[in-house]
C-alpha cells in the first residue's frame, strides 16, 4: 500500500501545501525578531519547530509524487538564531 504513487492532482495539492507551510515558517522566523514578549516569542518558536517537523513529514509523502522534484540539501541560513 505504501508503494502507491500519488495522483497528479494530489501531488499538485501537496506541493501547494508544502509551499504554504514553508511561507508560514519563514514568516514565523522573521516575526520572532520583532516580538518583545517572551511568551509570544516562545509560542512562535514552538510553531517553527512544529512546522519544520510537519514539512519533513510532507516531504516524505511527496516522494510518492509521479513528477517528483528533488529537495535541495542546502537550506538558507536562518536570519534569527
C-alpha atoms as one frame of an Amber mdcrd trajectory, in Angstrom:
protein
   0.000   0.000   0.000   2.896   2.382   0.708   4.253   1.856  -2.812   1.332
   3.642  -4.417   2.041   6.824  -6.312   0.012   9.946  -5.749  -2.362  11.070
  -8.447  -1.388  14.190 -10.372  -3.941  16.392  -8.615  -2.877  15.041  -5.215
   0.743  15.810  -5.983  -0.137  19.341  -7.027  -2.226  19.892  -3.894   0.578
  18.545  -1.721   3.051  20.834  -3.473   0.821  23.826  -2.700   0.548  22.790
   0.965   4.340  22.475   1.218   4.780  25.931  -0.319   2.222  27.454   2.047
   3.764  25.789   5.103   7.219  26.984   4.035   5.982  30.577   3.757   4.337
  30.338   7.187   7.578  29.011   8.645   9.576  31.864   7.137   7.103  34.424
   8.451   7.208  32.976  11.967  11.006  33.021  11.993  11.142  36.606  10.741
   8.500  37.897  13.133  10.342  36.499  16.153  12.813  39.344  15.811  10.036
  41.906  16.125   8.377  40.398  19.201   9.354  41.619  22.658   7.013  39.444
  24.726   8.828  36.293  25.865   5.682  34.169  25.992   4.732  35.093  22.436
   8.294  34.503  21.239   8.269  31.047  22.867   4.956  30.254  21.193   6.344
  31.346  17.834   9.448  29.201  18.372   7.216  26.214  19.113   5.342  26.925
  15.868   8.654  26.996  13.983   9.714  23.641  15.430   6.362  22.020  14.671
   6.322  23.463  11.167   9.768  22.052  10.447   8.632  18.628  11.626   5.456
  18.849   9.529   7.449  19.866   6.458   9.696  16.845   6.908   6.661  14.584
   7.020   5.085  16.259   3.995   8.300  15.903   2.016   8.325  12.188   2.819
   4.836  11.882   1.328   5.921  13.997  -1.643   8.417  11.262  -2.560   5.447
   9.316  -3.960   4.562  12.078  -6.422   4.805  10.945 -10.045   6.660  14.110
 -11.075   8.827  14.332  -8.011  11.143  17.271  -7.724  14.447  16.938  -5.869
  14.637  18.606  -2.471  17.831  20.688  -2.202  20.236  19.598   0.500  21.453
  23.111   1.285  18.981  25.341   3.028  19.182  29.069   3.615  20.694  30.080
   6.896  18.131  31.482   9.311  18.105  35.213   9.895  17.456  34.751  13.610
  19.166  32.163  15.771
